[in-house]
Amino acid sequence: MMGKTHLAVGVAAALLACHPSTPAGLLAATAGGAIGGMVCDIECRASLHARDRQVAWGLAAVVLAFALCADRLLQAGLLTDLLQRQAGQAIVAGLGILALLMLGRRSGHRAFSHSLCYVLPLTACVWLILPPLALPFLAAALSHLLLDLLNHRPIHPLWPLSRKGFCLKLCRADGWVNRVMMGAGAVAAVGYFVAVSL
């Protein structure tokens, strides 16, 4: 699937998995969902869909920045929680994230970066730095793997236990199913926000 689809579905998956109702919960789910939805495609380089990935990463960065600014304005507590983390714990987790991202960046497309061996340790590192983002991040990253299973190109969710790739070959990454899933993710996320605000 395309980057904007992973972003929209990632945020929706995070909101639906976590059911947040407080400002801090909504901000954590949105930020964690945006980053988690995109993180599996860290290895994507120049390709036919490079522009889509750049736009999607830019949108994820905007969502994260918005969530942090809103947290500050609403005094929701995410930044306070981050600043109260033990420095050593945050440094170790940050180094773990950096190492995993570098390994994911160097792996082939849909190999290590599309595996539970990548997603689960990354989630643990996120939890060490900012626990409220961990579950939304995990839900979004898992939604990424599930969406990519629909495509014609296989992913390797059980890497390194199994080097065999899996795919359902139901659609193309940039076809009509991609557009439907992006729309559904966006509608679900906006609908969740509307429902919570009523």
Helices and strands as residue ranges (DSSP letters): H 3-18, H 23-38, G 39-41, H 50-74, H 78-83, H 87-106, G 112-114, H 116-129, H 131-149, H 176-197
